[in-house]
Amino acid sequence: MRISTSTPGGVAVQTVAETAPAEPVRSTAPAAAQGELQSAVMQPALQAMKDMPDIDHERVAQLRDALAKGELPFDAGKLAGLIQRFHRGEK
């Protein structure tokens, strides 16, 4: 199976074929424009990852164990509300 991506009219399109195409698929967008788009999209994500604190794996294991033992209450509704708030940009 082969998945290939092309950008007709600047829109990314992926196709799946049982066999590889005879010729490699080439983008019609100029290489400089592709690099600029990738950079513009990826830079904020890369910066956000750099700004994130390190993960305390020991603390995560402690919380996971407490949750599994029922020692830590879990409110699915509250978690859902916090996720919604985060994605709306609220603090």
Phi and psi restraints in degrees (range 20) as a CNS / XPLOR table:
assign (resid 1 and name C) (resid 2 and name N)
       (resid 2 and name CA) (resid 2 and name C) 1.0 -135.0 20.0 2
assign (resid 2 and name N) (resid 2 and name CA)
       (resid 2 and name C) (resid 3 and name N) 1.0 130.9 20.0 2
assign (resid 2 and name C) (resid 3 and name N)
       (resid 3 and name CA) (resid 3 and name C) 1.0 -111.0 20.0 2
assign (resid 3 and name N) (resid 3 and name CA)
       (resid 3 and name C) (resid 4 and name N) 1.0 125.6 20.0 2
assign (resid 3 and name C) (resid 4 and name N)
       (resid 4 and name CA) (resid 4 and name C) 1.0 -125.0 20.0 2
assign (resid 4 and name N) (resid 4 and name CA)
       (resid 4 and name C) (resid 5 and name N) 1.0 152.8 20.0 2
assign (resid 4 and name C) (resid 5 and name N)
       (resid 5 and name CA) (resid 5 and name C) 1.0 -121.4 20.0 2
assign (resid 5 and name N) (resid 5 and name CA)
       (resid 5 and name C) (resid 6 and name N) 1.0 134.2 20.0 2
assign (resid 5 and name C) (resid 6 and name N)
       (resid 6 and name CA) (resid 6 and name C) 1.0 -130.6 20.0 2
assign (resid 6 and name N) (resid 6 and name CA)
       (resid 6 and name C) (resid 7 and name N) 1.0 163.9 20.0 2
assign (resid 6 and name C) (resid 7 and name N)
       (resid 7 and name CA) (resid 7 and name C) 1.0 -128.5 20.0 2
assign (resid 7 and name N) (resid 7 and name CA)
       (resid 7 and name C) (resid 8 and name N) 1.0 68.7 20.0 2
assign (resid 7 and name C) (resid 8 and name N)
       (resid 8 and name CA) (resid 8 and name C) 1.0 -70.3 20.0 2
assign (resid 8 and name N) (resid 8 and name CA)
       (resid 8 and name C) (resid 9 and name N) 1.0 125.7 20.0 2
assign (resid 8 and name C) (resid 9 and name N)
       (resid 9 and name CA) (resid 9 and name C) 1.0 65.8 20.0 2
assign (resid 9 and name N) (resid 9 and name CA)
       (resid 9 and name C) (resid 10 and name N) 1.0 21.7 20.0 2
assign (resid 9 and name C) (resid 10 and name N)
       (resid 10 and name CA) (resid 10 and name C) 1.0 82.9 20.0 2
assign (resid 10 and name N) (resid 10 and name CA)
       (resid 10 and name C) (resid 11 and name N) 1.0 4.4 20.0 2
assign (resid 10 and name C) (resid 11 and name N)
       (resid 11 and name CA) (resid 11 and name C) 1.0 -105.1 20.0 2
assign (resid 11 and name N) (resid 11 and name CA)
       (resid 11 and name C) (resid 12 and name N) 1.0 126.5 20.0 2
assign (resid 11 and name C) (resid 12 and name N)
       (resid 12 and name CA) (resid 12 and name C) 1.0 -72.6 20.0 2
assign (resid 12 and name N) (resid 12 and name CA)
       (resid 12 and name C) (resid 13 and name N) 1.0 129.3 20.0 2
assign (resid 12 and name C) (resid 13 and name N)
       (resid 13 and name CA) (resid 13 and name C) 1.0 -128.7 20.0 2
assign (resid 13 and name N) (resid 13 and name CA)
       (resid 13 and name C) (resid 14 and name N) 1.0 126.8 20.0 2
assign (resid 13 and name C) (resid 14 and name N)
       (resid 14 and name CA) (resid 14 and name C) 1.0 -106.2 20.0 2
assign (resid 14 and name N) (resid 14 and name CA)
       (resid 14 and name C) (resid 15 and name N) 1.0 137.6 20.0 2
assign (resid 14 and name C) (resid 15 and name N)
       (resid 15 and name CA) (resid 15 and name C) 1.0 -124.8 20.0 2
assign (resid 15 and name N) (resid 15 and name CA)
       (resid 15 and name C) (resid 16 and name N) 1.0 149.2 20.0 2
assign (resid 15 and name C) (resid 16 and name N)
       (resid 16 and name CA) (resid 16 and name C) 1.0 -116.8 20.0 2
assign (resid 16 and name N) (resid 16 and name CA)
       (resid 16 and name C) (resid 17 and name N) 1.0 129.3 20.0 2
assign (resid 16 and name C) (resid 17 and name N)
       (resid 17 and name CA) (resid 17 and name C) 1.0 -129.1 20.0 2
assign (resid 17 and name N) (resid 17 and name CA)
       (resid 17 and name C) (resid 18 and name N) 1.0 152.6 20.0 2
assign (resid 17 and name C) (resid 18 and name N)
       (resid 18 and name CA) (resid 18 and name C) 1.0 -70.0 20.0 2
assign (resid 18 and name N) (resid 18 and name CA)
       (resid 18 and name C) (resid 19 and name N) 1.0 -30.5 20.0 2
assign (resid 18 and name C) (resid 19 and name N)
       (resid 19 and name CA) (resid 19 and name C) 1.0 -126.7 20.0 2
assign (resid 19 and name N) (resid 19 and name CA)
       (resid 19 and name C) (resid 20 and name N) 1.0 162.1 20.0 2
assign (resid 19 and name C) (resid 20 and name N)
       (resid 20 and name CA) (resid 20 and name C) 1.0 -70.6 20.0 2
assign (resid 20 and name N) (resid 20 and name CA)
       (resid 20 and name C) (resid 21 and name N) 1.0 146.1 20.0 2
assign (resid 20 and name C) (resid 21 and name N)
       (resid 21 and name CA) (resid 21 and name C) 1.0 -66.8 20.0 2
assign (resid 21 and name N) (resid 21 and name CA)
       (resid 21 and name C) (resid 22 and name N) 1.0 154.9 20.0 2
assign (resid 21 and name C) (resid 22 and name N)
       (resid 22 and name CA) (resid 22 and name C) 1.0 -62.9 20.0 2
assign (resid 22 and name N) (resid 22 and name CA)
       (resid 22 and name C) (resid 23 and name N) 1.0 -37.5 20.0 2
assign (resid 22 and name C) (resid 23 and name N)
       (resid 23 and name CA) (resid 23 and name C) 1.0 -121.5 20.0 2
assign (resid 23 and name N) (resid 23 and name CA)
       (resid 23 and name C) (resid 24 and name N) 1.0 146.8 20.0 2
assign (resid 23 and name C) (resid 24 and name N)
       (resid 24 and name CA) (resid 24 and name C) 1.0 -62.7 20.0 2
assign (resid 24 and name N) (resid 24 and name CA)
       (resid 24 and name C) (resid 25 and name N) 1.0 145.8 20.0 2
assign (resid 24 and name C) (resid 25 and name N)
       (resid 25 and name CA) (resid 25 and name C) 1.0 -77.6 20.0 2
assign (resid 25 and name N) (resid 25 and name CA)
       (resid 25 and name C) (resid 26 and name N) 1.0 128.7 20.0 2
assign (resid 25 and name C) (resid 26 and name N)
       (resid 26 and name CA) (resid 26 and name C) 1.0 -113.8 20.0 2
assign (resid 26 and name N) (resid 26 and name CA)
       (resid 26 and name C) (resid 27 and name N) 1.0 141.6 20.0 2
assign (resid 26 and name C) (resid 27 and name N)
       (resid 27 and name CA) (resid 27 and name C) 1.0 -74.4 20.0 2
assign (resid 27 and name N) (resid 27 and name CA)
       (resid 27 and name C) (resid 28 and name N) 1.0 146.8 20.0 2
assign (resid 27 and name C) (resid 28 and name N)
       (resid 28 and name CA) (resid 28 and name C) 1.0 -89.7 20.0 2
assign (resid 28 and name N) (resid 28 and name CA)
       (resid 28 and name C) (resid 29 and name N) 1.0 -12.2 20.0 2
assign (resid 28 and name C) (resid 29 and name N)
       (resid 29 and name CA) (resid 29 and name C) 1.0 -79.8 20.0 2
assign (resid 29 and name N) (resid 29 and name CA)
       (resid 29 and name C) (resid 30 and name N) 1.0 144.0 20.0 2
assign (resid 29 and name C) (resid 30 and name N)
       (resid 30 and name CA) (resid 30 and name C) 1.0 -60.2 20.0 2
assign (resid 30 and name N) (resid 30 and name CA)
       (resid 30 and name C) (resid 31 and name N) 1.0 146.0 20.0 2
assign (resid 30 and name C) (resid 31 and name N)
       (resid 31 and name CA) (resid 31 and name C) 1.0 -58.4 20.0 2
assign (resid 31 and name N) (resid 31 and name CA)
       (resid 31 and name C) (resid 32 and name N) 1.0 -39.2 20.0 2
assign (resid 31 and name C) (resid 32 and name N)
       (resid 32 and name CA) (resid 32 and name C) 1.0 -62.5 20.0 2
assign (resid 32 and name N) (resid 32 and name CA)
       (resid 32 and name C) (resid 33 and name N) 1.0 -40.8 20.0 2
assign (resid 32 and name C) (resid 33 and name N)
       (resid 33 and name CA) (resid 33 and name C) 1.0 -66.6 20.0 2
assign (resid 33 and name N) (resid 33 and name CA)
       (resid 33 and name C) (resid 34 and name N) 1.0 -38.8 20.0 2
assign (resid 33 and name C) (resid 34 and name N)
       (resid 34 and name CA) (resid 34 and name C) 1.0 -63.5 20.0 2
assign (resid 34 and name N) (resid 34 and name CA)
       (resid 34 and name C) (resid 35 and name N) 1.0 -43.7 20.0 2
assign (resid 34 and name C) (resid 35 and name N)
       (resid 35 and name CA) (resid 35 and name C) 1.0 -63.4 20.0 2
assign (resid 35 and name N) (resid 35 and name CA)
       (resid 35 and name C) (resid 36 and name N) 1.0 -40.1 20.0 2
assign (resid 35 and name C) (resid 36 and name N)
       (resid 36 and name CA) (resid 36 and name C) 1.0 -65.4 20.0 2
assign (resid 36 and name N) (resid 36 and name CA)
       (resid 36 and name C) (resid 37 and name N) 1.0 -42.3 20.0 2
assign (resid 36 and name C) (resid 37 and name N)
       (resid 37 and name CA) (resid 37 and name C) 1.0 -63.8 20.0 2
assign (resid 37 and name N) (resid 37 and name CA)
       (resid 37 and name C) (resid 38 and name N) 1.0 -47.4 20.0 2
assign (resid 37 and name C) (resid 38 and name N)
       (resid 38 and name CA) (resid 38 and name C) 1.0 -60.6 20.0 2
assign (resid 38 and name N) (resid 38 and name CA)
       (resid 38 and name C) (resid 39 and name N) 1.0 -43.0 20.0 2
assign (resid 38 and name C) (resid 39 and name N)
       (resid 39 and name CA) (resid 39 and name C) 1.0 -63.8 20.0 2
assign (resid 39 and name N) (resid 39 and name CA)
       (resid 39 and name C) (resid 40 and name N) 1.0 -44.2 20.0 2
assign (resid 39 and name C) (resid 40 and name N)
       (resid 40 and name CA) (resid 40 and name C) 1.0 -65.2 20.0 2
assign (resid 40 and name N) (resid 40 and name CA)
       (resid 40 and name C) (resid 41 and name N) 1.0 -33.9 20.0 2
assign (resid 40 and name C) (resid 41 and name N)
       (resid 41 and name CA) (resid 41 and name C) 1.0 -81.4 20.0 2
assign (resid 41 and name N) (resid 41 and name CA)
       (resid 41 and name C) (resid 42 and name N) 1.0 -40.9 20.0 2
assign (resid 41 and name C) (resid 42 and name N)
       (resid 42 and name CA) (resid 42 and name C) 1.0 -81.9 20.0 2
assign (resid 42 and name N) (resid 42 and name CA)
       (resid 42 and name C) (resid 43 and name N) 1.0 -31.1 20.0 2
assign (resid 42 and name C) (resid 43 and name N)
       (resid 43 and name CA) (resid 43 and name C) 1.0 -58.2 20.0 2
assign (resid 43 and name N) (resid 43 and name CA)
       (resid 43 and name C) (resid 44 and name N) 1.0 -46.6 20.0 2
assign (resid 43 and name C) (resid 44 and name N)
       (resid 44 and name CA) (resid 44 and name C) 1.0 -62.4 20.0 2
assign (resid 44 and name N) (resid 44 and name CA)
       (resid 44 and name C) (resid 45 and name N) 1.0 -37.5 20.0 2
assign (resid 44 and name C) (resid 45 and name N)
       (resid 45 and name CA) (resid 45 and name C) 1.0 -67.0 20.0 2
assign (resid 45 and name N) (resid 45 and name CA)
       (resid 45 and name C) (resid 46 and name N) 1.0 -43.4 20.0 2
assign (resid 45 and name C) (resid 46 and name N)
       (resid 46 and name CA) (resid 46 and name C) 1.0 -63.2 20.0 2
assign (resid 46 and name N) (resid 46 and name CA)
       (resid 46 and name C) (resid 47 and name N) 1.0 -41.1 20.0 2
assign (resid 46 and name C) (resid 47 and name N)
       (resid 47 and name CA) (resid 47 and name C) 1.0 -65.6 20.0 2
assign (resid 47 and name N) (resid 47 and name CA)
       (resid 47 and name C) (resid 48 and name N) 1.0 -40.9 20.0 2
assign (resid 47 and name C) (resid 48 and name N)
       (resid 48 and name CA) (resid 48 and name C) 1.0 -61.3 20.0 2
assign (resid 48 and name N) (resid 48 and name CA)
       (resid 48 and name C) (resid 49 and name N) 1.0 -39.8 20.0 2
assign (resid 48 and name C) (resid 49 and name N)
       (resid 49 and name CA) (resid 49 and name C) 1.0 -65.9 20.0 2
assign (resid 49 and name N) (resid 49 and name CA)
       (resid 49 and name C) (resid 50 and name N) 1.0 -39.1 20.0 2
assign (resid 49 and name C) (resid 50 and name N)
       (resid 50 and name CA) (resid 50 and name C) 1.0 -65.4 20.0 2
assign (resid 50 and name N) (resid 50 and name CA)
       (resid 50 and name C) (resid 51 and name N) 1.0 -33.3 20.0 2
assign (resid 50 and name C) (resid 51 and name N)
       (resid 51 and name CA) (resid 51 and name C) 1.0 -78.7 20.0 2
assign (resid 51 and name N) (resid 51 and name CA)
       (resid 51 and name C) (resid 52 and name N) 1.0 -12.8 20.0 2
assign (resid 51 and name C) (resid 52 and name N)
       (resid 52 and name CA) (resid 52 and name C) 1.0 -73.0 20.0 2
assign (resid 52 and name N) (resid 52 and name CA)
       (resid 52 and name C) (resid 53 and name N) 1.0 143.7 20.0 2
assign (resid 52 and name C) (resid 53 and name N)
       (resid 53 and name CA) (resid 53 and name C) 1.0 -72.7 20.0 2
assign (resid 53 and name N) (resid 53 and name CA)
       (resid 53 and name C) (resid 54 and name N) 1.0 160.3 20.0 2
assign (resid 53 and name C) (resid 54 and name N)
       (resid 54 and name CA) (resid 54 and name C) 1.0 -66.7 20.0 2
assign (resid 54 and name N) (resid 54 and name CA)
       (resid 54 and name C) (resid 55 and name N) 1.0 153.3 20.0 2
assign (resid 54 and name C) (resid 55 and name N)
       (resid 55 and name CA) (resid 55 and name C) 1.0 -88.6 20.0 2
assign (resid 55 and name N) (resid 55 and name CA)
       (resid 55 and name C) (resid 56 and name N) 1.0 131.5 20.0 2
assign (resid 55 and name C) (resid 56 and name N)
       (resid 56 and name CA) (resid 56 and name C) 1.0 -88.4 20.0 2
assign (resid 56 and name N) (resid 56 and name CA)
       (resid 56 and name C) (resid 57 and name N) 1.0 90.4 20.0 2
assign (resid 56 and name C) (resid 57 and name N)
       (resid 57 and name CA) (resid 57 and name C) 1.0 -62.9 20.0 2
assign (resid 57 and name N) (resid 57 and name CA)
       (resid 57 and name C) (resid 58 and name N) 1.0 -32.5 20.0 2
assign (resid 57 and name C) (resid 58 and name N)
       (resid 58 and name CA) (resid 58 and name C) 1.0 -65.5 20.0 2
assign (resid 58 and name N) (resid 58 and name CA)
       (resid 58 and name C) (resid 59 and name N) 1.0 -43.9 20.0 2
assign (resid 58 and name C) (resid 59 and name N)
       (resid 59 and name CA) (resid 59 and name C) 1.0 -65.8 20.0 2
assign (resid 59 and name N) (resid 59 and name CA)
       (resid 59 and name C) (resid 60 and name N) 1.0 -39.2 20.0 2
assign (resid 59 and name C) (resid 60 and name N)
       (resid 60 and name CA) (resid 60 and name C) 1.0 -60.9 20.0 2
assign (resid 60 and name N) (resid 60 and name CA)
       (resid 60 and name C) (resid 61 and name N) 1.0 -42.7 20.0 2
assign (resid 60 and name C) (resid 61 and name N)
       (resid 61 and name CA) (resid 61 and name C) 1.0 -64.0 20.0 2
assign (resid 61 and name N) (resid 61 and name CA)
       (resid 61 and name C) (resid 62 and name N) 1.0 -40.0 20.0 2
assign (resid 61 and name C) (resid 62 and name N)
       (resid 62 and name CA) (resid 62 and name C) 1.0 -62.8 20.0 2
assign (resid 62 and name N) (resid 62 and name CA)
       (resid 62 and name C) (resid 63 and name N) 1.0 -45.4 20.0 2
assign (resid 62 and name C) (resid 63 and name N)
       (resid 63 and name CA) (resid 63 and name C) 1.0 -65.6 20.0 2
assign (resid 63 and name N) (resid 63 and name CA)
       (resid 63 and name C) (resid 64 and name N) 1.0 -39.9 20.0 2
assign (resid 63 and name C) (resid 64 and name N)
       (resid 64 and name CA) (resid 64 and name C) 1.0 -61.6 20.0 2
assign (resid 64 and name N) (resid 64 and name CA)
       (resid 64 and name C) (resid 65 and name N) 1.0 -43.6 20.0 2
assign (resid 64 and name C) (resid 65 and name N)
       (resid 65 and name CA) (resid 65 and name C) 1.0 -64.9 20.0 2
assign (resid 65 and name N) (resid 65 and name CA)
       (resid 65 and name C) (resid 66 and name N) 1.0 -44.3 20.0 2
assign (resid 65 and name C) (resid 66 and name N)
       (resid 66 and name CA) (resid 66 and name C) 1.0 -62.7 20.0 2
assign (resid 66 and name N) (resid 66 and name CA)
       (resid 66 and name C) (resid 67 and name N) 1.0 -40.0 20.0 2
assign (resid 66 and name C) (resid 67 and name N)
       (resid 67 and name CA) (resid 67 and name C) 1.0 -65.0 20.0 2
assign (resid 67 and name N) (resid 67 and name CA)
       (resid 67 and name C) (resid 68 and name N) 1.0 -43.5 20.0 2
assign (resid 67 and name C) (resid 68 and name N)
       (resid 68 and name CA) (resid 68 and name C) 1.0 -64.5 20.0 2
assign (resid 68 and name N) (resid 68 and name CA)
       (resid 68 and name C) (resid 69 and name N) 1.0 -33.6 20.0 2
assign (resid 68 and name C) (resid 69 and name N)
       (resid 69 and name CA) (resid 69 and name C) 1.0 -82.8 20.0 2
assign (resid 69 and name N) (resid 69 and name CA)
       (resid 69 and name C) (resid 70 and name N) 1.0 -5.4 20.0 2
assign (resid 69 and name C) (resid 70 and name N)
       (resid 70 and name CA) (resid 70 and name C) 1.0 80.0 20.0 2
assign (resid 70 and name N) (resid 70 and name CA)
       (resid 70 and name C) (resid 71 and name N) 1.0 12.9 20.0 2
assign (resid 70 and name C) (resid 71 and name N)
       (resid 71 and name CA) (resid 71 and name C) 1.0 -83.9 20.0 2
assign (resid 71 and name N) (resid 71 and name CA)
       (resid 71 and name C) (resid 72 and name N) 1.0 -12.8 20.0 2
assign (resid 71 and name C) (resid 72 and name N)
       (resid 72 and name CA) (resid 72 and name C) 1.0 -121.6 20.0 2
assign (resid 72 and name N) (resid 72 and name CA)
       (resid 72 and name C) (resid 73 and name N) 1.0 118.1 20.0 2
assign (resid 72 and name C) (resid 73 and name N)
       (resid 73 and name CA) (resid 73 and name C) 1.0 -67.5 20.0 2
assign (resid 73 and name N) (resid 73 and name CA)
       (resid 73 and name C) (resid 74 and name N) 1.0 146.0 20.0 2
assign (resid 73 and name C) (resid 74 and name N)
       (resid 74 and name CA) (resid 74 and name C) 1.0 -127.3 20.0 2
assign (resid 74 and name N) (resid 74 and name CA)
       (resid 74 and name C) (resid 75 and name N) 1.0 123.6 20.0 2
assign (resid 74 and name C) (resid 75 and name N)
       (resid 75 and name CA) (resid 75 and name C) 1.0 -116.4 20.0 2
assign (resid 75 and name N) (resid 75 and name CA)
       (resid 75 and name C) (resid 76 and name N) 1.0 100.2 20.0 2
assign (resid 75 and name C) (resid 76 and name N)
       (resid 76 and name CA) (resid 76 and name C) 1.0 -61.0 20.0 2
assign (resid 76 and name N) (resid 76 and name CA)
       (resid 76 and name C) (resid 77 and name N) 1.0 -37.0 20.0 2
assign (resid 76 and name C) (resid 77 and name N)
       (resid 77 and name CA) (resid 77 and name C) 1.0 -64.1 20.0 2
assign (resid 77 and name N) (resid 77 and name CA)
       (resid 77 and name C) (resid 78 and name N) 1.0 -41.6 20.0 2
assign (resid 77 and name C) (resid 78 and name N)
       (resid 78 and name CA) (resid 78 and name C) 1.0 -65.4 20.0 2
assign (resid 78 and name N) (resid 78 and name CA)
       (resid 78 and name C) (resid 79 and name N) 1.0 -42.0 20.0 2
assign (resid 78 and name C) (resid 79 and name N)
       (resid 79 and name CA) (resid 79 and name C) 1.0 -61.2 20.0 2
assign (resid 79 and name N) (resid 79 and name CA)
       (resid 79 and name C) (resid 80 and name N) 1.0 -44.2 20.0 2
assign (resid 79 and name C) (resid 80 and name N)
       (resid 80 and name CA) (resid 80 and name C) 1.0 -60.5 20.0 2
assign (resid 80 and name N) (resid 80 and name CA)
       (resid 80 and name C) (resid 81 and name N) 1.0 -41.5 20.0 2
assign (resid 80 and name C) (resid 81 and name N)
       (resid 81 and name CA) (resid 81 and name C) 1.0 -64.2 20.0 2
assign (resid 81 and name N) (resid 81 and name CA)
       (resid 81 and name C) (resid 82 and name N) 1.0 -40.2 20.0 2
assign (resid 81 and name C) (resid 82 and name N)
       (resid 82 and name CA) (resid 82 and name C) 1.0 -65.9 20.0 2
assign (resid 82 and name N) (resid 82 and name CA)
       (resid 82 and name C) (resid 83 and name N) 1.0 -38.8 20.0 2
assign (resid 82 and name C) (resid 83 and name N)
       (resid 83 and name CA) (resid 83 and name C) 1.0 -64.1 20.0 2
assign (resid 83 and name N) (resid 83 and name CA)
       (resid 83 and name C) (resid 84 and name N) 1.0 -43.9 20.0 2
assign (resid 83 and name C) (resid 84 and name N)
       (resid 84 and name CA) (resid 84 and name C) 1.0 -62.5 20.0 2
assign (resid 84 and name N) (resid 84 and name CA)
       (resid 84 and name C) (resid 85 and name N) 1.0 -43.6 20.0 2
assign (resid 84 and name C) (resid 85 and name N)
       (resid 85 and name CA) (resid 85 and name C) 1.0 -60.1 20.0 2
assign (resid 85 and name N) (resid 85 and name CA)
       (resid 85 and name C) (resid 86 and name N) 1.0 -42.9 20.0 2
assign (resid 85 and name C) (resid 86 and name N)
       (resid 86 and name CA) (resid 86 and name C) 1.0 -60.7 20.0 2
assign (resid 86 and name N) (resid 86 and name CA)
       (resid 86 and name C) (resid 87 and name N) 1.0 -46.5 20.0 2
assign (resid 86 and name C) (resid 87 and name N)
       (resid 87 and name CA) (resid 87 and name C) 1.0 -73.8 20.0 2
assign (resid 87 and name N) (resid 87 and name CA)
       (resid 87 and name C) (resid 88 and name N) 1.0 -17.5 20.0 2
assign (resid 87 and name C) (resid 88 and name N)
       (resid 88 and name CA) (resid 88 and name C) 1.0 -86.7 20.0 2
assign (resid 88 and name N) (resid 88 and name CA)
       (resid 88 and name C) (resid 89 and name N) 1.0 -5.7 20.0 2
assign (resid 88 and name C) (resid 89 and name N)
       (resid 89 and name CA) (resid 89 and name C) 1.0 85.9 20.0 2
assign (resid 89 and name N) (resid 89 and name CA)
       (resid 89 and name C) (resid 90 and name N) 1.0 13.3 20.0 2
assign (resid 89 and name C) (resid 90 and name N)
       (resid 90 and name CA) (resid 90 and name C) 1.0 -83.9 20.0 2
assign (resid 90 and name N) (resid 90 and name CA)
       (resid 90 and name C) (resid 91 and name N) 1.0 156.0 20.0 2
